[in-house]
Amino acid sequence: MKRLLLPVAALSILTLAGCANTSGYSGDVYSGNQAKTSQSVTYGTIVAVRPVQIQAESRAGGLLGSGGGAIIGGLLGNQVGGGSGRQLATVAGALGGAVAGTAAEDATNRVNALEMEIRRDDGSDIVVVQRADQQFQAGQRVRLIGSGASVSVAPY
């Protein structure tokens, strides 16, 4: 029973670690407060495109990865040796698991994105980063929807 519990717990923790909502980084997704409000539209031409990554925030603040990893690592370490050696292995397993769990959660919360430098028709340049769920290229005409901290790029 104990041997079955460990893989199930590991799979559950790693599944939950990737639960960041990354759809908001898309140019095709609007937040609730943007719906039924007017958005300004300007036009421009893409000057440069560069692939980047967005590090999404974890809903649990990183606790799932580090906490889950520590539990799994501690359980694995507790399977080794006996006496004080078992205690040391449990502590080492918990510490190593926490580090590995944090790294796994960070990796699953990364989103492929595009950094687009756009020259607006008024001559000003801006940079917009959004999820790479559409193809954009230098020289392409685009619409800039929104303003300030909430601008998305759409094909023209």
C-alpha positions in Angstrom: 0.0 0.0 0.0 2.8 2.4 1.0 4.6 1.8 -2.4 1.4 2.6 -4.3 0.7 5.8 -2.4 4.0 7.4 -3.4 3.5 7.4 -7.2 -0.1 8.5 -6.8 1.0 11.4 -4.5 3.8 12.4 -6.9 1.6 12.4 -9.9 -1.1 14.5 -8.1 1.4 17.1 -6.9 3.0 17.5 -10.3 -0.4 17.8 -11.9 -1.5 20.5 -9.5 1.8 22.3 -9.9 1.0 23.2 -13.5 -2.3 24.9 -12.7 -1.4 28.5 -13.5 -4.0 30.1 -15.8 -1.9 31.3 -18.7 -4.7 32.0 -21.2 -4.8 35.7 -20.1 -1.5 36.2 -21.9 -3.1 35.6 -25.3 -4.2 38.3 -27.6 -7.5 36.4 -28.1 -8.6 36.3 -24.5 -10.2 39.2 -22.7 -10.6 39.6 -18.9 -14.0 40.0 -17.4 -13.5 43.7 -16.8 -12.6 44.3 -20.4 -15.9 42.8 -21.7 -18.6 45.2 -22.7 -16.2 48.2 -22.4 -14.9 50.3 -25.3 -11.3 49.6 -26.3 -9.2 52.1 -28.3 -7.8 50.8 -31.6 -4.7 52.1 -33.2 -2.8 50.7 -36.2 0.9 50.0 -36.8 3.5 47.9 -38.4 5.7 45.3 -36.7 9.3 46.3 -36.8 10.8 43.3 -35.0 9.6 40.0 -33.4 11.5 38.0 -30.9 10.5 34.8 -29.1 10.5 35.1 -25.3 8.9 33.4 -22.4 6.4 34.7 -19.8 6.8 33.3 -16.2 3.2 32.9 -15.1 2.4 33.3 -11.4 1.4 30.2 -9.5 -2.0 30.3 -8.0 -0.6 28.7 -4.8 2.4 31.0 -4.6 4.9 28.2 -5.3 3.7 26.1 -2.3 2.5 23.1 -4.4 5.9 22.6 -6.1 8.1 23.1 -3.0 5.7 21.6 -0.5 4.7 18.6 -2.7 8.4 18.0 -3.6 9.4 18.1 0.1 6.7 15.6 1.0 7.6 13.2 -1.8 11.4 13.7 -1.2 10.9 13.1 2.5 8.9 9.9 1.9 11.5 8.6 -0.5 14.3 9.5 1.9 12.5 7.7 4.7 12.7 4.5 2.7 16.5 4.5 3.0 18.6 3.1 5.8 17.7 2.8 9.5 18.1 4.8 12.7 19.8 8.2 12.5 20.8 7.4 8.9 17.1 7.2 8.0 16.4 10.5 9.7 19.2 12.2 7.7 18.0 10.6 4.5 14.5 11.9 5.2 15.7 15.4 5.8 18.0 15.4 2.7 15.1 13.9 0.6 12.7 16.6 1.8 15.2 19.4 1.0 16.1 18.0 -2.4 12.4 17.4 -3.1 11.5 21.0 -2.3 14.2 22.3 -4.6 13.2 19.9 -7.4 9.5 20.6 -6.9 10.0 24.4 -7.1 12.0 24.0 -10.3 9.3 21.7 -11.8 6.5 24.2 -11.0 8.5 27.1 -12.4 9.1 25.2 -15.7 5.4 24.2 -16.1 4.4 27.8 -15.5 6.4 29.2 -18.4 4.5 30.3 -21.5 6.0 30.8 -25.0 5.5 34.4 -26.1 6.4 37.0 -28.6 8.0 40.3 -28.0 6.8 42.6 -30.8 8.3 46.0 -31.5 5.6 48.0 -33.3 5.8 51.4 -35.0 2.4 53.0 -34.7 1.1 55.1 -37.6 1.8 58.2 -35.6 5.5 57.3 -35.6 5.9 56.2 -32.0 7.3 52.8 -31.1 6.0 50.4 -28.5 6.7 46.9 -27.4 4.0 44.4 -26.6 4.6 40.9 -25.2 1.8 38.3 -25.6 1.4 34.6 -25.8 2.7 33.1 -29.1 -0.6 31.6 -30.2 -0.6 33.4 -33.5 2.1 34.0 -36.2 3.4 37.5 -36.5 6.3 38.7 -38.6 8.3 41.9 -39.2 6.5 44.2 -41.8 3.1 42.9 -40.9 0.3 45.5 -40.4 -1.5 45.0 -37.0 -4.3 46.4 -34.8 -3.4 47.5 -31.3 -6.4 47.0 -29.1 -6.6 48.7 -25.7 -4.4 51.1 -24.0 -1.8 51.5 -21.2 -1.2 48.2 -19.3 -3.7 46.3 -21.4 -2.8 46.2 -25.1 -3.2 43.2 -27.4 -2.0 42.8 -30.9 -4.3 41.4 -33.6 -3.7 40.9 -37.3 -5.1 43.7 -39.5 
